[in-house]
Amino acid sequence: MRRPTNGYARRAVLAPLLGALLAGVGLTGCADEPEATSAMTVRVLVRDINIREEGVDCAGTGPYLFIHNRAAYRILDGDGKTLTDGKLPPGTSVRTFQEDLEVARIPTYCEFAIPVSVPARDRYRLVVDDRAPIDLTANNDEGPALVAVVPS
């Protein structure tokens, strides 16, 4: 018996195999459901004690120059896995103490507020500009937040 030369036999065999292959790929892709995340704010207080007006844009000074607007950051879990990353927003100067000095420029810290959405973990760390990780502490005083004070 002679085989057909028009390709019909090959198509008859290949079509079901291709269908099974595509169905298998689709099924394996469904198993990787994204992990649930929660919106919160990462608040970083840079205690640089710089003299400036309160409430203006700022960046870290002195040994903290690497903490600035557009600096790359990553939020890690306790195992070192990156949960989210991005660029820092501008910081805002906040007063170091409540006493009114009756002058426009006062000793301030620089505070950064970074909106993130991350999965629940027991431990979080912040890496800025590929420097050493900074531990973050949960704080819900002003809504869900992870807080770091630099230097700690």
Buried (B, 14 or more C-beta within 10 A) or exposed (E): EEEEEEEEEEEEEEEEEEEEEEEEEEEEEEEEEEEEEEEBBBBBBBBBEBEBEBEEEBBBBEEBEBBBEEBEBBBBBEEEEEBBEBEBEBBBBBBBEEEEEEEEEBBBBBBBBBEBEBEEBEEBBBBBEEEEBBBBEEBEEEEEBBBBBBEE
